[in-house]
Amino acid sequence: MAKNDLTVKSYMNNLLEDENIEQLILFIDSAPVEKIRRYLYILSEIFPNKIVISPKEFELIQYILTHNKFLETESISDFIRALNTIKFDKLQQKQIIDLIFSNINLLSKYCDFELNMLIINIVDSEYFINQMMMVAKNSLSIHLKKYLLSFISNESEFLQDCSQHRIDDIKKLLNSS
């Protein structure tokens, strides 16, 4: 890690420890475009540093998951991986689920296994199938089709309580479009 990275990491860590989330959001949001990927990776190394997070820390997650400039970086997968350690309450789960599905096209481009694990940890399988059915009926990018087919194939245990007929319908929709 470069000296500048250590400085950035220390600064971010201090902001997190002080729960100065607004300043942390301002810092990463104002980063030059070429630094966003690196800053998001560094943030993923230190955040979260606990299993249960504060409402302010949750605001940071929401902020990152609602802005394309973060979602369009390869290091979003590191951030999603870090989220898998958090025990979200029901309201937080619902909000994260909504953010995932509203941004599934971008997230699926840069995340695979990490996104699968987050979905499995916080989403009900029937709800997932319903959302995927709606998504599959729209025009899909190649990477989203690939991601969804891969999810269905690799996460069969998660989907075992779902109707095989519905899963087959989704596969048909994905393969036909």
Backbone as numpy.savetxt, mean C-alpha at the origin, in Angstrom:
# Nx Ny Nz CAx CAy CAz Cx Cy Cz
24.82 3.15 3.12 23.97 4.33 3.12 24.87 5.56 3.12
24.56 6.50 2.26 25.34 7.72 2.15 25.18 8.60 3.39
26.15 9.47 3.60 26.12 10.36 4.76 24.84 11.19 4.77
24.44 11.68 3.61 23.21 12.47 3.51 21.99 11.63 3.91
22.00 10.35 3.52 20.89 9.46 3.90 20.80 9.31 5.41
21.96 9.21 6.06 21.97 9.09 7.52 21.42 10.35 8.18
21.74 11.49 7.60 21.22 12.76 8.11 19.70 12.82 7.94
19.23 12.43 6.76 17.78 12.41 6.49 17.09 11.43 7.42
17.67 10.25 7.59 17.09 9.23 8.47 17.00 9.74 9.90
18.05 10.37 10.38 18.06 10.91 11.74 17.01 12.00 11.90
16.90 12.87 10.90 15.91 13.95 10.94 14.49 13.38 10.97
14.21 12.43 10.08 12.88 11.81 10.04 12.58 11.10 11.36
13.57 10.40 11.88 13.39 9.66 13.13 13.06 10.62 14.27
13.76 11.74 14.33 13.49 12.75 15.37 12.07 13.30 15.24
11.65 13.56 14.01 10.28 14.06 13.80 9.25 13.02 14.25
9.52 11.75 13.95 8.60 10.68 14.37 8.56 10.56 15.89
9.73 10.59 16.52 9.78 10.47 17.98 9.05 11.62 18.66
9.14 12.81 18.06 8.46 13.98 18.62 7.00 14.06 18.17
6.57 13.07 17.37 5.23 13.04 16.78 4.92 14.34 16.03
5.93 14.86 15.39 5.78 16.06 14.57 5.50 15.61 13.13
4.36 14.98 12.97 3.99 14.36 11.70 3.77 15.41 10.62
3.21 16.55 11.00 2.98 17.61 10.01 4.29 18.05 9.38
5.32 18.19 10.21 6.63 18.60 9.70 7.25 17.49 8.84
7.04 16.25 9.22 7.54 15.12 8.43 6.85 15.08 7.06
5.55 15.28 7.05 4.81 15.32 5.78 5.34 16.46 4.91
5.52 17.62 5.50 6.05 18.76 4.76 7.44 18.45 4.20
8.27 17.80 5.00 9.63 17.46 4.57 9.61 16.52 3.37
8.86 15.43 3.45 8.88 14.48 2.33 8.11 15.02 1.13
7.10 15.82 1.39 6.31 16.39 0.29 7.11 17.42 -0.50
7.98 18.14 0.18 8.76 19.18 -0.50 10.09 18.65 -1.04
10.32 17.37 -0.91 11.55 16.78 -1.43 11.59 16.91 -2.95
12.78 17.13 -3.49 12.90 17.14 -4.96 12.44 15.80 -5.53
11.88 15.82 -6.70 11.32 14.61 -7.32 12.33 13.47 -7.31
13.58 13.78 -7.60 14.59 12.72 -7.67 14.94 12.12 -6.30
14.48 12.74 -5.23 14.76 12.23 -3.87 13.58 11.48 -3.26
12.40 11.60 -3.83 11.20 11.01 -3.23 11.36 9.51 -3.03
11.85 8.81 -4.03 12.03 7.36 -3.93 12.92 7.01 -2.73
14.02 7.74 -2.62 14.98 7.47 -1.54 14.38 7.82 -0.18
13.71 8.95 -0.09 13.12 9.37 1.18 12.03 8.39 1.63
11.25 7.91 0.70 10.21 6.94 1.04 10.83 5.64 1.52
11.92 5.23 0.90 12.64 4.04 1.35 13.18 4.24 2.77
13.80 5.37 3.02 14.35 5.66 4.36 13.22 5.68 5.39
12.12 6.33 5.05 10.97 6.36 5.96 10.49 4.95 6.27
10.50 4.09 5.27 10.04 2.71 5.45 10.93 1.92 6.39
12.18 2.33 6.52 13.09 1.66 7.44 12.80 2.00 8.90
12.27 3.18 9.14 12.07 3.63 10.53 10.62 3.73 10.95
9.71 3.67 10.01 8.28 3.81 10.32 7.55 2.59 9.84
6.68 2.03 10.58 6.36 2.39 11.95 7.36 1.75 12.91
7.54 2.34 14.04 8.43 1.78 15.04 7.64 1.18 16.20
6.36 0.94 15.95 5.49 0.31 16.94 4.33 -0.37 16.23
3.62 -1.20 16.95 2.54 -1.97 16.34 1.25 -1.16 16.25
0.97 -0.36 17.27 -0.22 0.48 17.28 0.24 1.92 17.07
-0.39 2.59 16.12 0.04 3.94 15.78 -0.98 4.97 16.24
-0.50 6.19 16.36 -1.36 7.30 16.78 -2.17 7.81 15.58
-3.22 8.57 15.84 -3.97 9.18 14.74 -3.09 10.06 13.84
-2.14 10.75 14.44 -1.24 11.59 13.63 -0.37 10.73 12.72
0.12 9.62 13.23 0.93 8.73 12.41 0.08 8.13 11.28
-1.17 7.88 11.58 -2.06 7.37 10.54 -2.26 8.41 9.44
-2.27 9.68 9.81 -2.37 10.75 8.81 -1.21 10.67 7.82
-0.04 10.32 8.30 1.13 10.18 7.42 0.88 9.07 6.40
0.37 7.95 6.85 0.06 6.84 5.95 -0.96 7.28 4.91
-2.02 7.91 5.37 -3.05 8.39 4.44 -2.47 9.36 3.43
-1.63 10.24 3.89 -1.05 11.23 2.99 -0.25 10.55 1.89
0.58 9.62 2.26 1.41 8.93 1.27 0.55 8.13 0.30
-0.48 7.47 0.82 -1.32 6.63 -0.03 -2.33 7.41 -0.87
-2.36 8.71 -0.73 -3.28 9.52 -1.54 -2.56 10.38 -2.57
-1.25 10.33 -2.61 -0.51 11.19 -3.53 0.29 10.36 -4.53
-0.01 10.58 -5.78 0.61 9.81 -6.86 2.13 9.88 -6.86
2.69 11.01 -6.46 4.14 11.11 -6.52 4.82 10.09 -5.60
4.12 9.62 -4.58 4.65 8.55 -3.73 4.26 7.18 -4.29
3.04 7.08 -4.77 2.54 5.80 -5.30 3.27 5.38 -6.57
3.84 6.34 -7.28 4.50 6.06 -8.54 5.99 5.77 -8.39
6.45 5.55 -7.17 7.86 5.23 -6.97 8.01 3.75 -6.61
9.13 3.19 -7.00 9.38 1.78 -6.71 9.42 1.50 -5.21
9.84 2.48 -4.43 9.97 2.25 -2.99 8.63 2.26 -2.26
7.53 2.46 -2.98 6.22 2.33 -2.32 6.05 0.91 -1.80
6.67 -0.06 -2.45 6.59 -1.44 -1.97 7.23 -1.59 -0.59
8.32 -0.86 -0.34 8.95 -0.90 0.98 8.02 -0.30 2.03
7.34 0.76 1.66 6.40 1.40 2.57 5.22 0.48 2.87
4.69 -0.16 1.84 3.57 -1.11 2.03 4.02 -2.26 2.92
5.24 -2.75 2.72 5.77 -3.82 3.56 5.81 -3.38 5.03
6.23 -2.14 5.26 6.30 -1.61 6.63 4.91 -1.54 7.26
3.90 -1.25 6.46 2.53 -1.16 7.00 2.02 -2.50 7.51
2.58 -3.58 7.00 2.13 -4.90 7.41 2.41 -5.22 8.88
3.23 -4.42 9.53 3.53 -4.66 10.94 2.54 -3.96 11.87
1.71 -3.10 11.32 0.78 -2.30 12.13 -0.51 -3.07 12.38
-1.02 -2.95 13.57 -2.34 -3.48 13.92 -3.32 -2.31 13.83
-3.95 -2.20 12.68 -4.91 -1.11 12.45 -6.21 -1.39 13.18
-6.84 -0.32 13.71 -8.17 -0.50 14.28 -9.16 -0.57 13.11
-10.42 -0.84 13.40 -11.43 -1.07 12.35 -11.59 0.15 11.42
-11.63 1.33 12.00 -11.78 2.53 11.18 -10.56 2.73 10.28
-9.37 2.55 10.85 -8.15 2.67 10.06 -8.13 1.62 8.94
-8.55 0.40 9.27 -8.60 -0.65 8.24 -9.49 -0.23 7.09
-10.67 0.27 7.41 -11.60 0.69 6.36 -10.98 1.78 5.49
-10.34 2.73 6.12 -9.73 3.83 5.36 -8.58 3.33 4.49
-7.76 2.44 5.02 -6.65 1.88 4.25 -7.20 1.05 3.08
-8.21 0.26 3.35 -8.83 -0.55 2.29 -9.35 0.35 1.17
-10.04 1.42 1.54 -10.55 2.36 0.53 -9.40 2.96 -0.29
-8.32 3.30 0.38 -7.17 3.87 -0.32 -6.52 2.84 -1.25
-6.42 1.61 -0.78 -5.84 0.55 -1.61 -6.65 0.39 -2.89
-7.96 0.25 -2.76 -8.78 -0.01 -3.94 -8.92 1.22 -4.84
-8.84 2.39 -4.28 -8.91 3.58 -5.14 -7.59 3.80 -5.89
-6.52 3.19 -5.40 -5.21 3.35 -6.03 -4.61 2.02 -6.48
-5.43 1.00 -6.63 -4.93 -0.34 -6.94 -4.15 -0.37 -8.25
-4.53 0.47 -9.19 -3.83 0.47 -10.47 -2.36 0.85 -10.29
-2.09 1.91 -9.54 -0.71 2.31 -9.28 0.00 1.37 -8.32
-0.67 1.00 -7.25 -0.04 0.10 -6.28 0.35 -1.23 -6.90
-0.49 -1.75 -7.76 -0.20 -3.05 -8.38 0.98 -2.98 -9.33
1.30 -1.80 -9.78 2.44 -1.64 -10.69 3.76 -1.79 -9.95
3.81 -1.34 -8.71 5.07 -1.33 -7.97 5.10 -2.30 -6.79
3.98 -2.88 -6.46 3.91 -3.81 -5.32 3.34 -5.13 -5.81
3.79 -6.17 -5.23 3.24 -7.48 -5.54 3.01 -8.19 -4.21
3.99 -8.90 -3.77 3.87 -9.66 -2.53 3.50 -8.76 -1.35
4.10 -7.59 -1.27 3.84 -6.67 -0.16 2.37 -6.26 -0.12
1.83 -5.95 -1.28 0.43 -5.57 -1.36 -0.47 -6.76 -1.04
-0.11 -7.92 -1.53 -0.88 -9.13 -1.20 -0.97 -9.30 0.31
0.15 -9.18 0.99 0.17 -9.38 2.44 -0.68 -8.34 3.17
-0.62 -7.10 2.73 -1.45 -6.07 3.36 -2.93 -6.37 3.14
-3.29 -6.74 1.93 -4.69 -7.08 1.64 -5.13 -8.25 2.51
-4.33 -9.28 2.58 -4.69 -10.46 3.37 -4.84 -10.10 4.84
-4.01 -9.18 5.33 -4.05 -8.80 6.74 -5.26 -7.95 7.12
-5.80 -7.18 6.17 -6.85 -6.23 6.58 -8.16 -6.33 5.81
-8.20 -7.09 4.73 -9.40 -7.12 3.90 -10.09 -8.48 4.03
-11.40 -8.46 4.14 -12.20 -9.67 4.12 -12.18 -10.23 2.69
-12.06 -11.53 2.56 -11.93 -12.14 1.23 -13.16 -11.89 0.35
-14.35 -11.93 0.91 -15.56 -11.66 0.12 -15.58 -10.21 -0.38
-15.18 -9.30 0.49 -15.12 -7.89 0.09 -14.09 -7.73 -1.03
-12.96 -8.39 -0.88 -11.93 -8.34 -1.92 -12.48 -8.82 -3.26
-13.16 -9.95 -3.25 -13.73 -10.49 -4.48 -14.72 -9.51 -5.10
-15.57 -8.92 -4.27 -16.54 -7.94 -4.79 -15.84 -6.74 -5.42
-14.81 -6.24 -4.76 -14.06 -5.11 -5.30 -13.36 -5.49 -6.60
-12.79 -6.68 -6.64 -12.09 -7.12 -7.84 -13.05 -7.34 -9.00
-14.25 -7.77 -8.70 -15.26 -7.93 -9.74 -15.57 -6.57 -10.36
-15.72 -5.55 -9.52 -15.99 -4.20 -10.04 -14.79 -3.68 -10.83
-13.59 -3.91 -10.32 -12.39 -3.46 -11.01 -12.24 -4.18 -12.35
-12.49 -5.47 -12.37 -12.31 -6.28 -13.58 -13.29 -5.88 -14.69
-14.41 -5.28 -14.33 -15.39 -4.87 -15.34 -14.98 -3.58 -16.04
-14.02 -2.86 -15.48 -13.51 -1.63 -16.10 -12.30 -1.96 -16.96
-11.89 -0.98 -17.74 -10.68 -1.22 -18.53 -9.49 -1.24 -17.57
-8.68 -2.25 -17.73 -7.57 -2.46 -16.81 -6.24 -2.33 -17.53
-5.26 -1.86 -16.79 -3.91 -1.84 -17.33 -3.36 -3.27 -17.34
-2.35 -3.49 -18.12 -1.73 -4.81 -18.21 -1.20 -5.25 -16.85
-0.53 -4.33 -16.14 0.05 -4.73 -14.85 -1.02 -5.02 -13.81
-2.17 -4.36 -13.87 -3.24 -4.66 -12.92 -3.85 -6.02 -13.22
-4.07 -6.32 -14.49 -4.57 -7.66 -14.85 -3.62 -8.74 -14.37
-2.34 -8.52 -14.64 -1.32 -9.49 -14.23 -1.31 -9.65 -12.71
-1.38 -8.52 -12.00 -1.39 -8.56 -10.54 -2.59 -9.35 -10.02
-3.77 -9.05 -10.53 -4.99 -9.72 -10.03 -4.97 -11.22 -10.33
-4.54 -11.58 -11.53 -4.45 -13.02 -11.85 -3.42 -13.70 -10.96
-2.32 -13.03 -10.72 -1.30 -13.57 -9.83 -1.83 -13.71 -8.40
-2.56 -12.70 -7.94 -3.14 -12.75 -6.59 -4.06 -13.97 -6.47
-4.94 -14.13 -7.44 -5.89 -15.25 -7.40 -5.14 -16.58 -7.38
-4.09 -16.66 -8.16 -3.31 -17.90 -8.23 -2.50 -18.15 -6.96
-1.85 -17.12 -6.45 -0.93 -17.29 -5.32 -1.59 -17.24 -3.95
-2.74 -16.64 -3.86 -3.38 -16.45 -2.55 -4.67 -17.26 -2.44
-4.64 -18.47 -2.93 -5.83 -19.32 -2.93 -6.33 -19.62 -1.51
-5.42 -19.70 -0.56 -5.84 -19.95 0.82 -6.70 -18.80 1.35
-6.32 -17.57 1.03 -7.09 -16.39 1.42 -8.48 -16.42 0.78
-8.55 -16.92 -0.44 -9.80 -16.92 -1.20 -10.64 -18.18 -1.01
-10.21 -19.08 -0.17 -10.90 -20.37 -0.05 -12.35 -20.27 0.42
-12.70 -19.21 1.12 -14.09 -19.05 1.57 -14.98 -18.39 0.52
-14.40 -18.00 -0.59 -15.16 -17.34 -1.65 -15.70 -18.37 -2.63
-16.75 -18.00 -3.28 -17.36 -18.86 -4.28 -16.39 -19.07 -5.45
-16.16 -20.32 -5.78 -15.29 -20.63 -6.91 -15.87 -20.09 -8.20
-17.18 -20.07 -8.28 -17.86 -19.52 -9.45 -17.49 -18.05 -9.65
-17.50 -17.27 -8.55 -17.15 -15.85 -8.64 -15.68 -15.66 -9.01
-14.83 -16.49 -8.45 -13.41 -16.42 -8.78 -13.20 -16.72 -10.26
-13.89 -17.74 -10.75 -13.80 -18.08 -12.18 -14.33 -16.95 -13.06
-15.40 -16.28 -12.62 -15.94 -15.14 -13.36 -14.91 -14.01 -13.46
-14.23 -13.75 -12.36 -13.20 -12.71 -12.37 -12.07 -13.10 -13.32
-11.65 -14.34 -13.26 -10.58 -14.81 -14.16 -10.99 -14.63 -15.62
-12.24 -14.98 -15.93 -12.73 -14.82 -17.31 -12.70 -13.35 -17.72
-13.19 -12.49 -16.84 -13.17 -11.05 -17.14 -11.74 -10.55 -17.37
-10.83 -10.99 -16.52 -9.45 -10.54 -16.64 -8.78 -11.07 -17.90
-9.08 -12.30 -18.24 -8.47 -12.91 -19.42 -9.09 -12.43 -20.73
-10.32 -11.95 -20.67 -11.00 -11.53 -21.90 -10.76 -10.07 -22.25
-10.41 -9.28 -21.28 -10.24 -7.84 -21.57 -8.85 -7.50 -22.04
